[in-house]
Amino acid sequence: MKLYPLFADLSRRAVLVVGGGAVAERKVAALLAAGAQVTVGAPELTPQLQRWARQGRIAHRAGAFAPGWLDYVWLVVAATADRALNARVAELAGLQRVFVNVVDDAELSSFQVPAVIDRAPLVVAISSGGAAPMLARLVRERLETLLDHSLGPLALLAARLRKRIRRRHPELAARRRFYEGLFNGPVAALLRKGQPKLAAEAAEQALQDEPAATTGSVVLVGAGPGDPGLLTLRGLRALNEADVILHDRLVSAEVLELARRDAERIEVGKQAGNHHATQDEIHALLLEHARAGRRVVRLKGGDPFVFGRGGEELEFLRDHDIPYEVVPGITAALACAAHAGVPLTHRDHAQSVRFVTAHCRDSLDTLDWRALAQERQTLAVYMGVAGLESLQEQLLAHGRAPSTLFALVENGTRANQRVVTGTLANLPERAAAHAVRSPALLILGEVAALAGRLAWFGAPPLGEAMATVRQFKPMRPPREAAVAQRRRA
């Protein structure tokens, strides 16, 4: 179950905590810090809860739980050691449409209390939905080391200036750039040094300065093969700074989820026989948004300079004086091979690797088939699903052995990755039998024998039994083999 994240304003609102032990005490402390009006219902209280009751910080209902305790409260926390009592509290709270948290019992709870990183007024909450609280705490510990304590004062300073910032920068793009300068520039640095007065003065000066003219730009970003964990840190930063994202069809939804929420997303993907946007239309969109002063991310699957037309787009931008930069991505051949357990090169079997695109008949006709059919090399064929028969025909005609092994990787690095194996002799039939669809990458060569032995990600390869260890024994050059033999002797 996916929880809806929510930050509740409990200031001066009634909250009931059922239970008077150590766990209840921790929950009460957090509620008091949030300004809640807390009532604790329990026969007995810890010494700290007793002190808070004497001081008037909490109200105490002594005795056994009664349904009337739930009247007029906003939230309920059940923190007793009696699961039957906790279940009764949860049931009655649900009937009154009051959110309830049963400590360490996600099944009975209608809301979860997250692990919290407090940089008030900035608060980061982490939840595992009650499934793994210790994991949420581990994530909190890691984030604690990354988030400086000066973020709280920085947030307060931004809050004080918010109305003036909006008046000074009514346009969203200009206002965003001001905030980025505020949060990443001298003001933030002064707060980290413990100099709040100088930080406030620097912020005032920034508000009075004339806004710099906005100049649009384009960042060409390689999104990688689909797994969001393979996106580079620079790519992630560019996505979070973008005003507009022009993305290909093959960019995964998980990668797009990492982008800033208010960035405009435009799909410009091209697929064989179904072009959403021509290259000229993509160029026009890049120019339109960059000239409007926006920061544009051109997000491409894999790497933009490997069959991604990145060079064409940079030439266009340069011809029109649009500033640009490039953030490389992990190309499909590297990622799919790694996730299929297939090394693209191997000391004994493949001294070279060739990247080939075969998405249409014209591209197949321009290839050097005599060179591609040579042994002891690996072919990594992009966008080749539709042209497998022609690929097979040309390779066989130019001398590649029918027994040459292949691994066809569909949706490489993603949760639904599939690997289909076989030989060049039955390549089209194997692909058809398993209904392989784009995106898929073909790895053809002696190294494909390792797909079965070294597989580590996703389901095992589909298809015929691959080469045995005996068949895949090293084929070292004579000199190296002789040296190895002497060492063994």
SELOBA-798284 format. One record per residue (C-alpha): residue number from 1; residue in three letters; x, y, z. Coordinates in nm, 2 decimals. Layout:
<bados>
<bado NUM,'ala',<X,Y,Z>>
...
</bados>
This chain:
<bados>
<bado 1,'met',<0.00,0.00,0.00>>
<bado 2,'lys',<0.13,0.34,-0.10>>
<bado 3,'leu',<0.08,0.60,0.17>>
<bado 4,'tyr',<-0.01,0.96,0.09>>
<bado 5,'pro',<0.25,1.19,0.25>>
<bado 6,'leu',<0.10,1.46,0.48>>
<bado 7,'phe',<0.23,1.71,0.72>>
<bado 8,'ala',<-0.03,1.79,0.99>>
<bado 9,'asp',<-0.07,2.12,1.17>>
<bado 10,'leu',<-0.15,2.01,1.53>>
<bado 11,'ser',<-0.10,2.34,1.70>>
<bado 12,'arg',<-0.37,2.39,1.96>>
<bado 13,'arg',<-0.55,2.08,1.84>>
<bado 14,'ala',<-0.66,1.80,2.07>>
<bado 15,'val',<-0.48,1.47,2.04>>
<bado 16,'leu',<-0.54,1.16,2.25>>
<bado 17,'val',<-0.26,0.92,2.35>>
<bado 18,'val',<-0.39,0.59,2.50>>
<bado 19,'gly',<-0.12,0.44,2.72>>
<bado 20,'gly',<0.11,0.57,2.99>>
<bado 21,'gly',<0.44,0.39,2.94>>
<bado 22,'ala',<0.78,0.47,2.78>>
<bado 23,'val',<0.65,0.44,2.43>>
<bado 24,'ala',<0.36,0.67,2.50>>
<bado 25,'glu',<0.61,0.92,2.66>>
<bado 26,'arg',<0.81,0.94,2.34>>
<bado 27,'lys',<0.50,1.00,2.13>>
<bado 28,'val',<0.37,1.27,2.37>>
<bado 29,'ala',<0.71,1.45,2.35>>
<bado 30,'ala',<0.69,1.47,1.97>>
<bado 31,'leu',<0.33,1.59,1.99>>
<bado 32,'leu',<0.41,1.86,2.24>>
<bado 33,'ala',<0.69,1.98,2.02>>
<bado 34,'ala',<0.43,2.02,1.74>>
<bado 35,'gly',<0.21,2.23,1.97>>
<bado 36,'ala',<-0.07,1.98,2.02>>
<bado 37,'gln',<-0.31,1.98,2.31>>
<bado 38,'val',<-0.23,1.63,2.44>>
<bado 39,'thr',<-0.45,1.41,2.66>>
<bado 40,'val',<-0.30,1.09,2.79>>
<bado 41,'gly',<-0.54,0.81,2.89>>
<bado 42,'ala',<-0.40,0.54,3.12>>
<bado 43,'pro',<-0.43,0.40,3.47>>
<bado 44,'glu',<-0.06,0.49,3.54>>
<bado 45,'leu',<0.19,0.72,3.39>>
<bado 46,'thr',<0.57,0.73,3.37>>
<bado 47,'pro',<0.75,0.98,3.60>>
<bado 48,'gln',<0.80,1.22,3.31>>
<bado 49,'leu',<0.44,1.20,3.20>>
<bado 50,'gln',<0.34,1.27,3.57>>
<bado 51,'arg',<0.56,1.58,3.57>>
<bado 52,'trp',<0.41,1.71,3.25>>
<bado 53,'ala',<0.06,1.65,3.39>>
<bado 54,'arg',<0.15,1.84,3.71>>
<bado 55,'gln',<0.29,2.12,3.50>>
<bado 56,'gly',<-0.03,2.14,3.30>>
<bado 57,'arg',<0.14,2.05,2.97>>
<bado 58,'ile',<-0.08,1.75,2.93>>
<bado 59,'ala',<-0.42,1.64,3.06>>
<bado 60,'his',<-0.45,1.30,3.22>>
<bado 61,'arg',<-0.76,1.07,3.20>>
<bado 62,'ala',<-0.70,0.80,3.47>>
<bado 63,'gly',<-0.85,0.45,3.45>>
<bado 64,'ala',<-0.95,0.22,3.17>>
<bado 65,'phe',<-1.01,0.33,2.81>>
<bado 66,'ala',<-1.36,0.46,2.74>>
<bado 67,'pro',<-1.51,0.54,2.40>>
<bado 68,'gly',<-1.59,0.90,2.52>>
<bado 69,'trp',<-1.22,0.97,2.52>>
<bado 70,'leu',<-1.24,0.99,2.14>>
<bado 71,'asp',<-1.48,1.28,2.14>>
<bado 72,'tyr',<-1.35,1.60,1.97>>
<bado 73,'val',<-0.99,1.48,1.91>>
<bado 74,'trp',<-0.81,1.52,1.58>>
<bado 75,'leu',<-0.57,1.23,1.61>>
<bado 76,'val',<-0.53,0.92,1.83>>
<bado 77,'val',<-0.22,0.73,1.92>>
<bado 78,'ala',<-0.26,0.38,2.07>>
<bado 79,'ala',<0.05,0.30,2.26>>
<bado 80,'thr',<-0.04,0.02,2.50>>
<bado 81,'ala',<0.10,-0.33,2.53>>
<bado 82,'asp',<-0.24,-0.48,2.49>>
<bado 83,'arg',<-0.31,-0.55,2.12>>
<bado 84,'ala',<-0.68,-0.62,2.19>>
<bado 85,'leu',<-0.72,-0.28,2.35>>
<bado 86,'asn',<-0.52,-0.12,2.07>>
<bado 87,'ala',<-0.75,-0.28,1.81>>
<bado 88,'arg',<-1.06,-0.16,2.00>>
<bado 89,'val',<-0.92,0.20,2.00>>
<bado 90,'ala',<-0.84,0.17,1.63>>
<bado 91,'glu',<-1.19,0.04,1.55>>
<bado 92,'leu',<-1.38,0.31,1.74>>
<bado 93,'ala',<-1.15,0.58,1.61>>
<bado 94,'gly',<-1.23,0.46,1.25>>
<bado 95,'leu',<-1.60,0.48,1.32>>
<bado 96,'gln',<-1.56,0.84,1.42>>
<bado 97,'arg',<-1.34,0.91,1.12>>
<bado 98,'val',<-1.04,1.00,1.34>>
<bado 99,'phe',<-0.70,0.90,1.22>>
<bado 100,'val',<-0.53,0.66,1.45>>
<bado 101,'asn',<-0.17,0.53,1.48>>
<bado 102,'val',<-0.12,0.20,1.67>>
<bado 103,'val',<0.25,0.19,1.76>>
<bado 104,'asp',<0.44,-0.09,1.58>>
<bado 105,'asp',<0.11,-0.22,1.42>>
<bado 106,'ala',<0.07,-0.09,1.06>>
<bado 107,'glu',<-0.22,-0.32,1.00>>
<bado 108,'leu',<-0.44,-0.14,1.27>>
<bado 109,'ser',<-0.31,0.21,1.18>>
<bado 110,'ser',<-0.47,0.46,0.95>>
<bado 111,'phe',<-0.16,0.69,0.96>>
<bado 112,'gln',<0.21,0.62,1.02>>
<bado 113,'val',<0.45,0.83,1.22>>
<bado 114,'pro',<0.76,0.87,1.01>>
<bado 115,'ala',<1.13,0.89,1.10>>
<bado 116,'val',<1.20,1.27,1.11>>
<bado 117,'ile',<1.49,1.49,1.03>>
<bado 118,'asp',<1.43,1.82,1.20>>
<bado 119,'arg',<1.57,2.14,1.06>>
<bado 120,'ala',<1.27,2.34,1.16>>
<bado 121,'pro',<1.09,2.49,0.99>>
<bado 122,'leu',<1.23,2.24,0.73>>
<bado 123,'val',<1.13,1.89,0.82>>
<bado 124,'val',<1.21,1.57,0.63>>
<bado 125,'ala',<0.99,1.27,0.70>>
<bado 126,'ile',<1.07,0.92,0.59>>
<bado 127,'ser',<0.83,0.63,0.60>>
<bado 128,'ser',<0.84,0.26,0.50>>
<bado 129,'gly',<0.46,0.24,0.54>>
<bado 130,'gly',<0.52,0.05,0.86>>
<bado 131,'ala',<0.68,-0.24,0.68>>
<bado 132,'ala',<1.04,-0.17,0.79>>
<bado 133,'pro',<1.07,0.10,1.05>>
<bado 134,'met',<1.44,0.02,1.10>>
<bado 135,'leu',<1.51,0.08,0.74>>
<bado 136,'ala',<1.34,0.42,0.76>>
<bado 137,'arg',<1.56,0.50,1.06>>
<bado 138,'leu',<1.87,0.40,0.86>>
<bado 139,'val',<1.77,0.63,0.58>>
<bado 140,'arg',<1.72,0.91,0.83>>
<bado 141,'glu',<2.07,0.85,0.98>>
<bado 142,'arg',<2.22,0.88,0.64>>
<bado 143,'leu',<2.03,1.19,0.54>>
<bado 144,'glu',<2.12,1.35,0.88>>
<bado 145,'thr',<2.48,1.37,0.77>>
<bado 146,'leu',<2.39,1.54,0.44>>
<bado 147,'leu',<2.16,1.81,0.56>>
<bado 148,'asp',<2.34,2.09,0.74>>
<bado 149,'his',<2.18,2.25,1.05>>
<bado 150,'ser',<2.20,2.59,0.88>>
<bado 151,'leu',<1.90,2.48,0.66>>
<bado 152,'gly',<1.66,2.58,0.94>>
<bado 153,'pro',<1.78,2.94,0.96>>
<bado 154,'leu',<1.79,2.95,0.58>>
<bado 155,'ala',<1.43,2.85,0.56>>
<bado 156,'leu',<1.33,3.11,0.82>>
<bado 157,'leu',<1.51,3.38,0.63>>
<bado 158,'ala',<1.34,3.28,0.30>>
<bado 159,'ala',<1.00,3.28,0.48>>
<bado 160,'arg',<1.06,3.64,0.60>>
<bado 161,'leu',<1.15,3.76,0.25>>
<bado 162,'arg',<0.89,3.55,0.06>>
<bado 163,'lys',<0.64,3.83,-0.01>>
<bado 164,'arg',<0.91,4.08,-0.11>>
<bado 165,'ile',<1.08,3.81,-0.34>>
<bado 166,'arg',<0.74,3.75,-0.51>>
<bado 167,'arg',<0.70,4.13,-0.57>>
<bado 168,'arg',<1.05,4.17,-0.70>>
<bado 169,'his',<1.04,3.86,-0.92>>
<bado 170,'pro',<0.68,3.80,-1.04>>
<bado 171,'glu',<0.79,3.56,-1.31>>
<bado 172,'leu',<0.83,3.21,-1.19>>
<bado 173,'ala',<1.15,3.14,-1.38>>
<bado 174,'ala',<1.32,3.45,-1.24>>
<bado 175,'arg',<1.19,3.38,-0.89>>
<bado 176,'arg',<1.33,3.03,-0.91>>
<bado 177,'arg',<1.67,3.15,-1.01>>
<bado 178,'phe',<1.67,3.40,-0.72>>
<bado 179,'tyr',<1.59,3.12,-0.47>>
<bado 180,'glu',<1.86,2.90,-0.62>>
<bado 181,'gly',<2.11,3.18,-0.57>>
<bado 182,'leu',<1.99,3.24,-0.22>>
<bado 183,'phe',<2.01,2.87,-0.12>>
<bado 184,'asn',<2.33,2.79,-0.30>>
<bado 185,'gly',<2.53,3.12,-0.28>>
<bado 186,'pro',<2.69,3.35,-0.03>>
<bado 187,'val',<2.38,3.38,0.20>>
<bado 188,'ala',<2.38,3.00,0.26>>
<bado 189,'ala',<2.75,3.00,0.31>>
<bado 190,'leu',<2.73,3.28,0.58>>
<bado 191,'leu',<2.47,3.09,0.77>>
<bado 192,'arg',<2.69,2.78,0.76>>
<bado 193,'lys',<2.96,2.99,0.92>>
<bado 194,'gly',<2.72,3.10,1.20>>
<bado 195,'gln',<2.69,3.46,1.07>>
<bado 196,'pro',<2.32,3.52,1.05>>
<bado 197,'lys',<2.34,3.90,1.05>>
<bado 198,'leu',<2.58,3.91,0.76>>
<bado 199,'ala',<2.36,3.65,0.58>>
<bado 200,'ala',<2.05,3.87,0.62>>
<bado 201,'glu',<2.24,4.17,0.49>>
<bado 202,'ala',<2.36,3.97,0.18>>
<bado 203,'ala',<2.00,3.86,0.12>>
<bado 204,'glu',<1.88,4.22,0.13>>
<bado 205,'gln',<2.15,4.32,-0.11>>
<bado 206,'ala',<2.05,4.04,-0.35>>
<bado 207,'leu',<1.69,4.17,-0.34>>
<bado 208,'gln',<1.80,4.52,-0.43>>
<bado 209,'asp',<2.03,4.42,-0.72>>
<bado 210,'glu',<1.90,4.44,-1.07>>
<bado 211,'pro',<1.79,4.10,-1.19>>
<bado 212,'ala',<2.04,3.96,-1.45>>
<bado 213,'ala',<1.90,3.91,-1.79>>
<bado 214,'thr',<1.78,3.55,-1.83>>
<bado 215,'thr',<1.95,3.35,-2.10>>
<bado 216,'gly',<1.81,3.02,-2.20>>
<bado 217,'ser',<2.03,2.71,-2.23>>
<bado 218,'val',<2.01,2.35,-2.32>>
<bado 219,'val',<2.16,2.05,-2.13>>
<bado 220,'leu',<2.18,1.73,-2.33>>
<bado 221,'val',<2.14,1.46,-2.07>>
<bado 222,'gly',<2.19,1.08,-2.12>>
<bado 223,'ala',<1.92,0.91,-1.91>>
<bado 224,'gly',<2.08,0.57,-1.92>>
<bado 225,'pro',<1.90,0.25,-2.00>>
<bado 226,'gly',<1.60,0.28,-1.77>>
<bado 227,'asp',<1.71,0.20,-1.42>>
<bado 228,'pro',<1.70,0.53,-1.23>>
<bado 229,'gly',<1.99,0.42,-1.02>>
<bado 230,'leu',<2.21,0.44,-1.33>>
<bado 231,'leu',<2.14,0.81,-1.39>>
<bado 232,'thr',<2.45,1.02,-1.32>>
<bado 233,'leu',<2.46,1.28,-1.04>>
<bado 234,'arg',<2.51,1.56,-1.29>>
<bado 235,'gly',<2.21,1.43,-1.48>>
<bado 236,'leu',<2.00,1.43,-1.17>>
<bado 237,'arg',<2.11,1.79,-1.09>>
<bado 238,'ala',<2.02,1.90,-1.45>>
<bado 239,'leu',<1.67,1.74,-1.41>>
<bado 240,'asn',<1.61,1.93,-1.09>>
<bado 241,'glu',<1.71,2.26,-1.25>>
<bado 242,'ala',<1.51,2.23,-1.57>>
<bado 243,'asp',<1.22,2.45,-1.67>>
<bado 244,'val',<1.14,2.22,-1.97>>
<bado 245,'ile',<1.23,1.86,-2.04>>
<bado 246,'leu',<1.21,1.72,-2.39>>
<bado 247,'his',<1.24,1.35,-2.35>>
<bado 248,'asp',<1.25,1.04,-2.57>>
<bado 249,'arg',<1.00,0.76,-2.56>>
<bado 250,'leu',<1.26,0.52,-2.42>>
<bado 251,'val',<1.32,0.74,-2.11>>
<bado 252,'ser',<1.17,0.54,-1.82>>
<bado 253,'ala',<0.89,0.68,-1.60>>
<bado 254,'glu',<1.12,0.62,-1.30>>
<bado 255,'val',<1.38,0.85,-1.44>>
<bado 256,'leu',<1.12,1.12,-1.52>>
<bado 257,'glu',<1.00,1.09,-1.16>>
<bado 258,'leu',<1.33,1.23,-1.04>>
<bado 259,'ala',<1.28,1.56,-1.23>>
<bado 260,'arg',<1.14,1.87,-1.06>>
<bado 261,'arg',<0.77,1.84,-1.02>>
<bado 262,'asp',<0.68,2.17,-1.19>>
<bado 263,'ala',<0.90,2.12,-1.50>>
<bado 264,'glu',<0.71,2.11,-1.82>>
<bado 265,'arg',<0.75,1.76,-1.98>>
<bado 266,'ile',<0.72,1.72,-2.36>>
<bado 267,'glu',<0.76,1.37,-2.52>>
<bado 268,'val',<0.94,1.39,-2.85>>
<bado 269,'gly',<1.02,1.02,-2.89>>
<bado 270,'lys',<1.06,0.85,-3.22>>
<bado 271,'gln',<0.97,0.49,-3.29>>
<bado 272,'ala',<1.00,0.30,-3.61>>
<bado 273,'gly',<0.69,0.38,-3.81>>
<bado 274,'asn',<0.55,0.61,-3.54>>
<bado 275,'his',<0.73,0.94,-3.52>>
<bado 276,'his',<0.59,1.16,-3.25>>
<bado 277,'ala',<0.81,1.44,-3.35>>
<bado 278,'thr',<1.06,1.48,-3.64>>
<bado 279,'gln',<1.41,1.59,-3.58>>
<bado 280,'asp',<1.33,1.94,-3.72>>
<bado 281,'glu',<1.04,1.97,-3.48>>
<bado 282,'ile',<1.27,1.88,-3.19>>
<bado 283,'his',<1.51,2.15,-3.31>>
<bado 284,'ala',<1.23,2.40,-3.32>>
<bado 285,'leu',<1.12,2.32,-2.97>>
<bado 286,'leu',<1.47,2.35,-2.83>>
<bado 287,'leu',<1.51,2.69,-3.00>>
<bado 288,'glu',<1.17,2.82,-2.89>>
<bado 289,'his',<1.21,2.74,-2.52>>
<bado 290,'ala',<1.58,2.84,-2.50>>
<bado 291,'arg',<1.51,3.18,-2.66>>
<bado 292,'ala',<1.23,3.23,-2.41>>
<bado 293,'gly',<1.50,3.22,-2.13>>
<bado 294,'arg',<1.42,2.87,-2.01>>
<bado 295,'arg',<1.66,2.60,-1.90>>
<bado 296,'val',<1.59,2.31,-2.13>>
<bado 297,'val',<1.70,1.95,-2.06>>
<bado 298,'arg',<1.70,1.73,-2.37>>
<bado 299,'leu',<1.67,1.39,-2.21>>
<bado 300,'lys',<1.77,1.09,-2.42>>
<bado 301,'gly',<1.77,0.72,-2.34>>
<bado 302,'gly',<2.12,0.57,-2.30>>
<bado 303,'asp',<2.39,0.81,-2.41>>
<bado 304,'pro',<2.31,1.11,-2.64>>
<bado 305,'phe',<2.63,1.05,-2.85>>
<bado 306,'val',<2.57,0.68,-2.92>>
<bado 307,'phe',<2.30,0.66,-3.19>>
<bado 308,'gly',<2.12,0.94,-3.01>>
<bado 309,'arg',<2.16,1.22,-3.27>>
<bado 310,'gly',<2.32,1.43,-3.00>>
<bado 311,'gly',<2.58,1.57,-3.24>>
<bado 312,'glu',<2.31,1.69,-3.48>>
<bado 313,'glu',<2.13,1.87,-3.20>>
<bado 314,'leu',<2.45,2.04,-3.07>>
<bado 315,'glu',<2.53,2.15,-3.42>>
<bado 316,'phe',<2.19,2.31,-3.45>>
<bado 317,'leu',<2.22,2.48,-3.11>>
<bado 318,'arg',<2.57,2.61,-3.20>>
<bado 319,'asp',<2.44,2.75,-3.53>>
<bado 320,'his',<2.17,2.94,-3.34>>
<bado 321,'asp',<2.40,3.07,-3.06>>
<bado 322,'ile',<2.22,2.87,-2.78>>
<bado 323,'pro',<2.45,2.78,-2.48>>
<bado 324,'tyr',<2.47,2.41,-2.42>>
<bado 325,'glu',<2.64,2.14,-2.23>>
<bado 326,'val',<2.64,1.76,-2.23>>
<bado 327,'val',<2.59,1.51,-1.95>>
<bado 328,'pro',<2.68,1.17,-2.08>>
<bado 329,'gly',<2.48,0.86,-1.99>>
<bado 330,'ile',<2.54,0.49,-1.96>>
<bado 331,'thr',<2.47,0.36,-2.31>>
<bado 332,'ala',<2.25,0.06,-2.36>>
<bado 333,'ala',<2.53,-0.18,-2.48>>
<bado 334,'leu',<2.72,-0.13,-2.16>>
<bado 335,'ala',<2.42,-0.15,-1.93>>
<bado 336,'cys',<2.24,-0.44,-2.10>>
<bado 337,'ala',<2.55,-0.65,-2.13>>
<bado 338,'ala',<2.64,-0.59,-1.76>>
<bado 339,'his',<2.28,-0.68,-1.64>>
<bado 340,'ala',<2.28,-0.99,-1.86>>
<bado 341,'gly',<2.62,-1.11,-1.72>>
<bado 342,'val',<2.79,-1.08,-2.07>>
<bado 343,'pro',<3.13,-0.91,-2.09>>
<bado 344,'leu',<3.15,-0.72,-2.42>>
<bado 345,'thr',<3.52,-0.80,-2.44>>
<bado 346,'his',<3.71,-1.10,-2.32>>
<bado 347,'arg',<4.08,-1.16,-2.31>>
<bado 348,'asp',<4.04,-1.50,-2.48>>
<bado 349,'his',<3.75,-1.45,-2.70>>
<bado 350,'ala',<3.67,-1.09,-2.80>>
<bado 351,'gln',<3.94,-0.84,-2.85>>
<bado 352,'ser',<3.70,-0.57,-2.99>>
<bado 353,'val',<3.34,-0.47,-2.97>>
<bado 354,'arg',<3.14,-0.29,-3.24>>
<bado 355,'phe',<2.84,-0.08,-3.18>>
<bado 356,'val',<2.59,-0.11,-3.47>>
<bado 357,'thr',<2.25,0.03,-3.53>>
<bado 358,'ala',<2.00,-0.16,-3.75>>
<bado 359,'his',<1.67,0.02,-3.70>>
<bado 360,'cys',<1.59,0.04,-4.08>>
<bado 361,'arg',<1.68,-0.12,-4.41>>
<bado 362,'asp',<1.89,0.19,-4.52>>
<bado 363,'ser',<2.11,0.16,-4.21>>
<bado 364,'leu',<2.17,-0.21,-4.27>>
<bado 365,'asp',<2.27,-0.15,-4.63>>
<bado 366,'thr',<2.55,0.09,-4.53>>
<bado 367,'leu',<2.73,-0.14,-4.30>>
<bado 368,'asp',<3.06,-0.31,-4.36>>
<bado 369,'trp',<2.94,-0.67,-4.34>>
<bado 370,'arg',<3.27,-0.84,-4.42>>
<bado 371,'ala',<3.43,-0.67,-4.11>>
<bado 372,'leu',<3.12,-0.73,-3.89>>
<bado 373,'ala',<3.13,-1.10,-3.98>>
<bado 374,'gln',<3.48,-1.16,-3.84>>
<bado 375,'glu',<3.52,-1.38,-3.54>>
<bado 376,'arg',<3.67,-1.30,-3.20>>
<bado 377,'gln',<3.47,-0.98,-3.17>>
<bado 378,'thr',<3.14,-0.88,-3.02>>
<bado 379,'leu',<2.86,-0.71,-3.20>>
<bado 380,'ala',<2.62,-0.49,-2.99>>
<bado 381,'val',<2.33,-0.41,-3.22>>
<bado 382,'tyr',<2.10,-0.13,-3.12>>
<bado 383,'met',<1.73,-0.11,-3.23>>
<bado 384,'gly',<1.77,-0.43,-3.42>>
<bado 385,'val',<1.44,-0.62,-3.34>>
<bado 386,'ala',<1.27,-0.53,-3.67>>
<bado 387,'gly',<1.58,-0.62,-3.88>>
<bado 388,'leu',<1.69,-0.95,-3.73>>
<bado 389,'glu',<1.63,-1.16,-4.05>>
<bado 390,'ser',<1.83,-0.92,-4.26>>
<bado 391,'leu',<2.10,-0.91,-4.00>>
<bado 392,'gln',<2.12,-1.29,-3.99>>
<bado 393,'glu',<2.12,-1.31,-4.37>>
<bado 394,'gln',<2.41,-1.07,-4.41>>
<bado 395,'leu',<2.63,-1.21,-4.14>>
<bado 396,'leu',<2.59,-1.57,-4.27>>
<bado 397,'ala',<2.65,-1.46,-4.62>>
<bado 398,'his',<2.98,-1.29,-4.52>>
<bado 399,'gly',<3.12,-1.58,-4.33>>
<bado 400,'arg',<2.99,-1.56,-3.97>>
<bado 401,'ala',<2.94,-1.91,-3.83>>
<bado 402,'pro',<2.57,-2.02,-3.79>>
<bado 403,'ser',<2.67,-2.15,-3.44>>
<bado 404,'thr',<2.77,-1.80,-3.32>>
<bado 405,'leu',<2.59,-1.74,-2.99>>
<bado 406,'phe',<2.37,-1.44,-2.91>>
<bado 407,'ala',<2.20,-1.29,-2.61>>
<bado 408,'leu',<1.90,-1.07,-2.69>>
<bado 409,'val',<1.83,-0.83,-2.39>>
<bado 410,'glu',<1.48,-0.68,-2.38>>
<bado 411,'asn',<1.41,-0.39,-2.13>>
<bado 412,'gly',<1.77,-0.42,-2.00>>
<bado 413,'thr',<1.82,-0.30,-1.64>>
<bado 414,'arg',<1.45,-0.27,-1.57>>
<bado 415,'ala',<1.24,-0.49,-1.35>>
<bado 416,'asn',<1.09,-0.66,-1.65>>
<bado 417,'gln',<1.42,-0.75,-1.82>>
<bado 418,'arg',<1.43,-1.06,-2.03>>
<bado 419,'val',<1.73,-1.23,-2.19>>
<bado 420,'val',<1.67,-1.47,-2.49>>
<bado 421,'thr',<1.96,-1.68,-2.60>>
<bado 422,'gly',<2.04,-1.90,-2.90>>
<bado 423,'thr',<2.26,-1.91,-3.21>>
<bado 424,'leu',<2.28,-1.70,-3.52>>
<bado 425,'ala',<2.12,-1.98,-3.72>>
<bado 426,'asn',<1.79,-1.95,-3.52>>
<bado 427,'leu',<1.81,-1.58,-3.42>>
<bado 428,'pro',<1.48,-1.45,-3.58>>
<bado 429,'glu',<1.29,-1.77,-3.47>>
<bado 430,'arg',<1.40,-1.74,-3.11>>
<bado 431,'ala',<1.31,-1.37,-3.10>>
<bado 432,'ala',<0.97,-1.44,-3.25>>
<bado 433,'ala',<0.90,-1.74,-3.02>>
<bado 434,'his',<0.94,-1.51,-2.72>>
<bado 435,'ala',<0.78,-1.21,-2.88>>
<bado 436,'val',<1.08,-0.98,-2.81>>
<bado 437,'arg',<0.98,-0.61,-2.84>>
<bado 438,'ser',<1.17,-0.29,-2.84>>
<bado 439,'pro',<1.37,-0.17,-2.65>>
<bado 440,'ala',<1.60,-0.46,-2.70>>
<bado 441,'leu',<1.97,-0.49,-2.76>>
<bado 442,'leu',<2.14,-0.78,-2.94>>
<bado 443,'ile',<2.48,-0.91,-2.82>>
<bado 444,'leu',<2.63,-1.15,-3.07>>
<bado 445,'gly',<2.96,-1.32,-3.04>>
<bado 446,'glu',<3.15,-1.59,-2.84>>
<bado 447,'val',<3.11,-1.40,-2.52>>
<bado 448,'ala',<2.73,-1.45,-2.53>>
<bado 449,'ala',<2.80,-1.80,-2.39>>
<bado 450,'leu',<2.84,-1.64,-2.05>>
<bado 451,'ala',<2.48,-1.52,-2.04>>
<bado 452,'gly',<2.37,-1.83,-1.86>>
<bado 453,'arg',<2.67,-1.88,-1.64>>
<bado 454,'leu',<2.71,-1.52,-1.51>>
<bado 455,'ala',<2.35,-1.41,-1.50>>
<bado 456,'trp',<2.28,-1.22,-1.18>>
<bado 457,'phe',<1.99,-0.98,-1.26>>
<bado 458,'gly',<1.63,-1.07,-1.31>>
<bado 459,'ala',<1.50,-1.41,-1.45>>
<bado 460,'pro',<1.74,-1.66,-1.60>>
<bado 461,'pro',<1.79,-1.65,-1.98>>
<bado 462,'leu',<1.52,-1.79,-2.19>>
<bado 463,'gly',<1.62,-2.04,-2.46>>
<bado 464,'glu',<1.84,-2.32,-2.55>>
<bado 465,'ala',<2.12,-2.44,-2.32>>
<bado 466,'met',<2.43,-2.22,-2.37>>
<bado 467,'ala',<2.78,-2.34,-2.42>>
<bado 468,'thr',<2.93,-2.55,-2.15>>
<bado 469,'val',<3.25,-2.47,-1.97>>
<bado 470,'arg',<3.43,-2.72,-2.18>>
<bado 471,'gln',<3.31,-2.55,-2.50>>
<bado 472,'phe',<3.40,-2.22,-2.37>>
<bado 473,'lys',<3.76,-2.31,-2.26>>
<bado 474,'pro',<4.02,-2.03,-2.31>>
<bado 475,'met',<4.17,-2.00,-2.66>>
<bado 476,'arg',<4.49,-1.81,-2.57>>
<bado 477,'pro',<4.75,-1.72,-2.82>>
<bado 478,'pro',<5.03,-1.99,-2.85>>
<bado 479,'arg',<5.29,-1.78,-2.67>>
<bado 480,'glu',<5.06,-1.70,-2.37>>
<bado 481,'ala',<4.95,-2.06,-2.35>>
<bado 482,'ala',<5.31,-2.18,-2.34>>
<bado 483,'val',<5.39,-1.94,-2.06>>
<bado 484,'ala',<5.09,-2.06,-1.86>>
<bado 485,'gln',<5.20,-2.42,-1.91>>
<bado 486,'arg',<5.56,-2.35,-1.78>>
<bado 487,'arg',<5.41,-2.18,-1.47>>
<bado 488,'arg',<5.20,-2.49,-1.40>>
<bado 489,'ala',<5.51,-2.71,-1.44>>
</bados>
